Amino acid sequence: MSIVDIMLWPGTAICRMFGVDSEKDMGLIRSMFNMLVYLTVMLVVLWMFM
């Protein structure tokens, strides 16, 4: 498993959970889910250290 696969895993898992093919739309849905996951994680981390 490469680093890219690890970074894209949250979006892939969410797409699989919803039954959406993440390869059909060139990964745009997977990117959106990754952005939401990483945004939430980063906001929590920033909130903890501020």
N, C-alpha and C positions, 0 to 999 in steps of 0.2 A: 504494500500500500504506500503510495507516494504522499508527499506533503499536500499536494493539490487535492487528492482524494479525501484526505483527512479534513481539509478546510471546507470542502463542498459537501461533506457528509450530512450536516444538519438539514440542508435544503433537499438533498436526495431522500433522506428519511421521511421528511414531511410530505414530499411529493408522492412517495410510495404509500404513505398512510392515507392520503386522499385519493389514491388511484390515478394520479396524473402522470403521464409520460414526460419526464423532464427533458428528454432529448428532442421531442417534437418541435418545440418552439425555440430551438437553439439555446436552451438553458435559461430563458428569461424568468420563468416561474421559479426555478430553483434559485436563481440569483436573488429574486425578491425575498424568498423565504430565508436565505442566508443573510441578507441585509437585515431583516427583522430580528433574527436570532442574535447576530453579532452586535446590532445596535442596542438591544436589550442588555446583553452581557456587558458591553462597554459602559452603558449608563449606570448599571449597578456597581461596576468597579469604580467608576469616577465618583459616584455618590458615597461609596465606602471610604475613599481616601480624601474627600474634600471636607 
